[in-house]
Amino acid sequence: MSNKLLTDEQRELYSLMLPQYGAVLSQNDASKCLKKSLATLYRMREQGIGPSYKKLDSKSKNGTVVYPLQEIVRYLTESNIQTA
C-alpha cells in the first residue's frame, strides 16, 4: 500500500464511500465498486496493474485478497485522464 497522502478530492471521495464499503473491501465488493469482474481483478493483479491489494494469508497461494478503500479511491481518481 502506498504511503502517499490523499488529495482533497480523494479524501472527499473516501469519506463518501467509507459508510458503504468500510475501510477494507473484499474482492466481491471491489468488483462491484470498480465495475470489473472477479476474473478481471485477478488478471490485473497478475499483470501488476490496478489498485494495490493485500493478501491476508501471504504464505498460501490462495490467500484472501482484500483492497484497502484508500487504494480503491486512489485508483479511481489517478486513472482519470485530464482533458483541456
N, C-alpha and C positions, 0 to 999 in steps of 0.2 A: 504494500500500500504506500502511496506517495505521501510525503510529509508536507507537501505544498499546502499553503493556506488557501481556503476557498475565497473566491472573489465575492463581491456584494451580490451579484446576480446568482452565483452558485449557492450562497448562504440562504438567499430568499427561496430558491427552488427546494433546497434541502429542508427548510422549515415547513414548506407546504407538503412535501412528500413524507416527512417523518411520521405524522399521525397515521397515515395509511399503511406504510410499509415497515416502519420500525427502523432501527439503526443498521440491521443486517438483513439482507434479502436471501431467501432460498433460491435455488435455481429456477423453480417454478414462478416465483414472484418476479425475479429478474427477467425471465422470459416474457411475462405479461407486461411488465413495465417498459421494456425495450421493444416490445412487439417483434420478437425474434423467437424462433423455435428453439427447443432444448438442443436439437442437433446443431443448429447454427451457433449457439453459445459454446457448445463443445468444440466445434471447428475453430471458432475464434480463439478459444484458449489454446488449442493445439498450435495455431499459427502465431500466437503471441500478439494478437490484436484484440481490441475490445476493452471493456472495463477490467481493472485489476480485481483479483479474487483471492480468497483464502481457501485452503484445503484444511479442514478441521482435523483429519487423521492423515497427517503427511507421510506416515510410514506405509500406508496402504495405497496401492494404485487407484483403488476405487473409493478414496476418502470423500467425505461430504464436502461439496463445494458451496461456498456462500459468497455473496457480494456485499461489501460494506456500502451503505447508502451513499456516502460521500464520493465513492468511486463511480457509482452509477451516475450521480449528478455531474461529476467532473467529465465523464464520458459523454453524456448528453450535451453538455454545453461546449466542450472543447472540440467536438466533432462537427460543430456548425461551421458553415462556410459563410464568411462575411461578403456581402455584395456592396457595390458602390452606391 
